[in-house]
Amino acid sequence: MSETRDFYIGLGLATSSSVLIGSSFIVKKKALQALSVRAGQGGYGYLRDPLWWLGMTMMASGECINFAAYAFAPATMVTPLGALSVLVSAVLASRMLGEKLNILGKIGCLVCLLGSTVVVLHAPKEQNLNTLAELSEKLHDPGFVIYAFVVVVTVVVLIFYLEPRYGQKNPLVYVTVTGAIGSLTVMACKGLGVVIKQTLQGDNQLTNWLSWMLLVSVAFCISVQMIYLNKALDVFNTSVVTPILYVVFTSCVILASAILFKEWGGLPPDDIAGVLCGFFTVVSGIFLLQAFKDMSISMNNLARVKKDAPALPQCNGNYVSVPTAAYEERVELVDVKHNSFSSAPDSTMYKNGHRS
């Protein structure tokens, strides 16, 4: 009975977290739209806007509630429910911000969410971490050091080289910075959780230098995340930013956790196949979302395009009759044999430039 109760408590917390986080994107976007100097151009006026701080508070509350959900329910249930924030933000963006998402974008969002869910469900679970000493030992592991180095180098390249050139054109620049740094934020937050847990149990860790290093890391990483998330929301549609951020962030967190906690060693073949399939599904979803985002495509105009498609050229002997858009009542006639052509009313036929 207790396990069932905890499961539903975790389910409620995870769902509430997703609603808060998804709604926070819309609230912050509304605040960013009112700026005179946009965040995408380096402005920080949103820091003086109460509406932006409301959105920030909603996001922080959602993250705290999501963290609490892991104490009651399995991670394989809580983490995929984070995808609900994508659906919430997409629905609210269409209602409150007037943003449009064509049918291929909607399919891309769905594919991204399905692929991410498959990855999360088949990914290895985190190893239990009980003491700060264990975390300190793991942080010195060469694999995690290399991962952290790659993340830092990637972020530096994105910020100083790619952002000035492509930041206003491609959302992946801002979102990759946010997601990659976010993976380090999660690792540091888990470390702080261990610090708090040990301290509450009577083993004071507040005098440990690593505790304060983790706190500084969390503050710095969250600051970078917020700056580039605001830029992404200011420049691009929420319905585009949210699913891509979900995919990038979730993938980076899974990879960082696997490296730091050494979880992949005992992964069975079916889970390995599931992770790979999920990854390529996510790639397909991102392609659908990005490649056709500027096209006006819906079920209605797809049916109309099929209905209004021009007829194929009609060939009659030496002549090809080709309807043209410029002359609704005229037909262009081409002499196939002699490569000569002229224009005439439908009732008139020409051959070699002479009326037949």
Secondary structure as UniProt FT lines:
FT   HELIX           2..33
FT   HELIX           39..41
FT   HELIX           45..48
FT   HELIX           50..69
FT   TURN            70..72
FT   HELIX           75..78
FT   HELIX           80..83
FT   HELIX           84..92
FT   HELIX           93..97
FT   HELIX           103..122
FT   HELIX           132..139
FT   HELIX           142..157
FT   HELIX           158..162
FT   HELIX           163..166
FT   TURN            167..169
FT   HELIX           171..200
FT   TURN            201..202
FT   TURN            206..207
FT   HELIX           209..235
FT   HELIX           238..261
FT   TURN            265..266
FT   HELIX           269..291
FT   TURN            292..294
FT   HELIX           299..307
FT   STRAND          314..316
FT   TURN            317..318
FT   STRAND          319..323
FT   TURN            328..329
FT   STRAND          330..335
FT   TURN            336..338
FT   STRAND          341..345
FT   TURN            346..347
FT   STRAND          350..351
FT   TURN            352..353
FT   STRAND          354..355
//
